[in-house]
Amino acid sequence: RAKAARISTCGRSGSQERGGSGPVAMVGCAPSSARHREPTEASGAFWPWAAARATTDVSPVTPRAVLAPRRDQADVDDTEQFEQTDSGASGTYPMQAGLVRKNGHIVIKNRPCKVVDVSTSKTGKHGHAKCHFVAIDIFTGKKMEDLVPSSHNCSVPFVQRTEYQIIDVDEDGFCTLLCEDGSTKDDLKLPLEQNSALCDEIKEKLEAEKDIAVTVLSAMGEDLIIAVKDLSASATQPKAD
């Protein structure tokens, strides 16, 4: 009965809009604009708006692809600069600041230094105890200072001393050093600014055709000649019983 009532109601409203007297039987109540159009299928109950909706090929909605974040040119430049930069970080290791002692080594302002004095302040009310380091750059001799909390880590350089036999010194001060494997090292210069007296001693012994060796200090990619030794004198010295 409810279905018949709906059909009758829709028929009356359709006939009144067209000005007719008899009811028109319809299946469902379509929009008024659609009821004035002719059916497009032989079944009679297929309306144009339904046909367009049914025949349109609507592809399923797919989620947007997850794209990689966009890299700005500044980021690319920073990455390339980072890859091309050669820092001395590989020549250091971390150590707690409270464990660094006098005559030890520490990195201050990216320079390898030898500690000549260290003092530790008492633990404050709102912070940690701090270590005050006074050090000397092992290559330039410049005085350096730094203040580090005793519980924090600081960088300590790997410092090596290597002995080479020196063969010759050219006019520009570059030395020819003989390595243990028989190869030569030609990129090290005499320390004219740091120790001119040592340079004069090396030149005098080479002119006297003496067999000498130099001690080279190395740290964080830098080298420096710090001492000279006469090999002929050490070879002729008799061994103690």
C-alpha positions as CSV (number, residue, x, y, z in Angstrom):
1,R,0.0,0.0,0.0
2,A,2.8,2.4,0.8
3,K,4.4,1.8,-2.6
4,A,1.1,2.4,-4.3
5,A,0.6,5.6,-2.4
6,R,4.1,6.8,-3.5
7,I,3.4,6.0,-7.1
8,S,0.0,7.7,-7.0
9,T,1.5,10.8,-5.4
10,C,4.3,11.1,-7.9
11,G,1.8,10.6,-10.8
12,R,-0.5,13.4,-9.6
13,S,2.4,15.8,-9.2
14,G,3.6,14.9,-12.7
15,S,0.2,15.3,-14.3
16,Q,-0.4,18.6,-12.5
17,E,2.9,20.1,-13.8
18,R,2.0,19.1,-17.4
19,G,-1.5,20.2,-17.0
20,G,-3.0,16.8,-17.6
21,S,-5.8,15.1,-15.8
22,G,-4.7,11.5,-15.4
23,P,-2.0,10.2,-13.2
24,V,1.2,8.8,-14.7
25,A,2.7,5.7,-13.1
26,M,6.5,6.1,-12.4
27,V,9.0,4.0,-10.6
28,G,10.6,6.2,-8.0
29,C,10.6,10.0,-7.8
30,A,13.2,11.5,-10.2
31,P,14.0,15.2,-10.4
32,S,11.3,17.3,-12.2
33,S,13.8,18.2,-15.0
34,A,14.4,14.6,-15.6
35,R,10.7,13.6,-15.8
36,H,10.1,15.8,-18.9
37,R,12.7,13.8,-20.9
38,E,12.1,10.7,-22.9
39,P,13.5,7.4,-21.6
40,T,16.7,6.4,-23.4
41,E,16.2,2.6,-22.9
42,A,13.5,0.3,-24.0
43,S,12.8,-0.6,-20.3
44,G,11.2,2.9,-19.9
45,A,12.6,3.5,-16.4
46,F,16.2,4.5,-17.4
47,W,16.6,8.2,-17.1
48,P,19.3,10.3,-18.9
49,W,21.1,11.3,-15.7
50,A,21.2,7.7,-14.6
51,A,22.5,6.6,-18.0
52,A,25.3,9.1,-17.9
53,R,26.3,8.1,-14.5
54,A,26.2,4.4,-15.3
55,T,28.1,4.6,-18.6
56,T,30.9,6.9,-17.4
57,D,34.1,5.0,-16.7
58,V,35.1,6.2,-13.3
59,S,38.5,4.9,-12.4
60,P,39.1,4.0,-8.7
61,V,40.7,6.7,-6.7
62,T,44.3,5.7,-6.0
63,P,46.3,7.2,-3.2
64,R,48.9,9.8,-4.1
65,A,52.4,8.4,-4.5
66,V,54.7,9.2,-1.7
67,L,57.3,11.5,-3.2
68,A,60.8,12.1,-1.8
69,P,61.2,15.5,-0.2
70,R,62.3,18.2,-2.5
71,R,65.9,19.2,-2.2
72,D,66.8,22.8,-2.6
73,Q,69.9,24.0,-4.4
74,A,71.3,25.2,-1.1
75,D,71.0,21.7,0.4
76,V,72.8,20.3,-2.6
77,D,75.6,22.8,-2.3
78,D,75.9,22.1,1.4
79,T,76.2,18.4,0.8
80,E,78.8,18.8,-1.9
81,Q,80.8,21.2,0.3
82,F,80.6,18.7,3.2
83,E,81.9,15.9,1.0
84,Q,84.7,18.0,-0.4
85,T,85.8,19.4,3.0
86,D,88.8,17.6,4.6
87,S,88.7,18.1,8.3
88,G,91.0,16.7,10.9
89,A,88.2,14.9,12.8
90,S,89.6,11.5,11.8
91,G,92.8,12.3,13.6
92,T,91.1,12.8,17.0
93,Y,89.3,10.7,19.6
94,P,86.9,11.7,22.4
95,M,87.9,11.9,26.0
96,Q,86.2,13.2,29.1
97,A,87.5,16.6,29.9
98,G,88.1,15.7,33.6
99,L,90.6,13.0,32.5
100,V,92.9,15.2,30.5
101,R,96.0,15.9,32.4
102,K,99.0,18.2,32.2
103,N,101.5,17.4,29.4
104,G,98.7,15.6,27.6
105,H,97.1,16.8,24.3
106,I,93.8,18.4,23.5
107,V,92.2,20.0,20.5
108,I,91.3,23.7,21.0
109,K,89.7,25.7,18.1
110,N,90.5,22.8,15.8
111,R,94.2,23.0,16.6
112,P,96.3,20.2,18.2
113,C,97.7,21.5,21.5
114,K,99.8,20.3,24.4
115,V,98.4,21.0,27.8
116,V,100.7,23.0,30.0
117,D,98.2,23.8,32.8
118,V,94.8,22.5,33.8
119,S,92.6,23.6,36.8
120,T,89.2,22.4,37.8
121,S,86.6,24.6,39.5
122,K,84.3,23.3,42.2
123,T,80.8,22.0,41.3
124,G,78.5,25.0,41.2
125,K,74.9,25.2,42.5
126,H,73.4,25.2,39.0
127,G,76.0,23.4,36.9
128,H,78.9,21.0,36.6
129,A,82.6,21.5,37.5
130,K,84.6,23.0,34.7
131,C,88.1,22.4,33.5
132,H,90.2,25.4,32.5
133,F,92.9,24.3,30.0
134,V,96.0,26.3,29.1
135,A,97.8,24.8,26.1
136,I,100.4,25.4,23.4
137,D,99.8,24.7,19.7
138,I,102.3,22.0,18.9
139,F,103.0,23.4,15.4
140,T,102.9,27.1,15.9
141,G,103.7,27.6,19.6
142,K,100.6,29.8,20.0
143,K,99.0,29.9,23.5
144,M,95.5,28.6,23.6
145,E,92.8,28.4,26.4
146,D,89.5,26.6,26.7
147,L,86.9,26.0,29.4
148,V,85.0,22.7,29.2
149,P,82.6,21.0,31.7
150,S,84.5,18.1,33.4
151,S,81.7,15.6,32.5
152,H,81.7,16.5,28.8
153,N,83.8,15.0,26.1
154,C,86.6,16.9,24.3
155,S,88.7,16.0,21.3
156,V,92.2,14.7,21.8
157,P,94.5,14.4,18.7
158,F,96.5,11.4,17.7
159,V,100.1,12.6,18.0
160,Q,102.9,10.5,16.4
161,R,106.7,10.9,16.2
162,T,108.4,9.3,13.2
163,E,112.1,9.1,12.4
164,Y,113.3,9.6,8.8
165,Q,116.8,9.7,7.3
166,I,117.3,13.0,5.5
167,I,119.1,12.9,2.2
168,D,119.0,16.4,0.9
169,V,117.4,19.9,1.2
170,D,116.7,22.0,-1.9
171,E,116.9,25.8,-2.3
172,D,113.3,26.3,-1.2
173,G,113.8,24.3,2.1
174,F,112.0,21.1,1.1
175,C,113.6,18.0,2.5
176,T,114.1,14.6,0.8
177,L,113.4,12.0,3.5
178,L,114.0,8.3,3.2
179,C,111.1,6.1,4.4
180,E,111.5,2.6,5.9
181,D,110.1,0.9,2.7
182,G,112.7,2.6,0.5
183,S,110.4,5.3,-0.9
184,T,111.0,9.0,-0.5
185,K,109.0,11.8,1.1
186,D,109.5,15.2,-0.6
187,D,106.6,17.4,0.7
188,L,108.0,18.4,4.1
189,K,109.7,21.7,4.6
190,L,112.3,22.8,7.1
191,P,110.8,24.7,10.1
192,L,112.4,28.0,9.3
193,E,109.8,30.1,11.2
194,Q,109.4,27.7,14.2
195,N,113.1,26.7,14.8
196,S,115.7,28.4,12.6
197,A,118.6,27.1,14.8
198,L,117.5,23.5,14.0
199,C,117.4,24.3,10.3
200,D,120.9,25.6,10.4
201,E,122.1,22.5,12.2
202,I,120.6,20.2,9.6
203,K,122.1,22.1,6.8
204,E,125.6,22.1,8.4
205,K,125.5,18.4,8.9
206,L,124.4,17.7,5.4
207,E,127.2,19.9,4.0
208,A,129.6,17.9,6.2
209,E,128.2,14.7,4.5
210,K,127.1,13.2,7.8
211,D,124.3,10.6,8.0
212,I,121.6,12.2,9.9
213,A,117.9,11.5,10.8
214,V,115.1,13.9,11.7
215,T,112.2,13.3,14.0
216,V,108.9,14.4,12.5
217,L,105.8,15.2,14.6
218,S,102.5,14.4,13.0
219,A,98.9,15.3,14.1
220,M,95.7,16.0,12.3
221,G,97.2,16.0,8.9
222,E,100.2,18.3,9.7
223,D,103.9,17.4,10.0
224,L,106.8,19.3,11.6
225,I,110.5,18.5,12.0
226,I,111.3,18.8,15.7
227,A,114.7,17.2,16.1
228,V,117.8,15.9,14.4
229,K,120.1,13.0,15.2
230,D,123.5,12.0,13.9
231,L,123.3,8.4,12.7
232,S,127.1,7.9,12.2
233,A,127.8,8.8,15.9
234,S,125.1,6.4,17.2
235,A,126.4,3.6,15.0
236,T,130.0,3.9,16.1
237,Q,129.2,4.2,19.8
238,P,130.1,1.0,21.6
239,K,127.4,-0.9,23.4
240,A,127.5,-1.0,27.2
241,D,128.0,-4.4,28.8
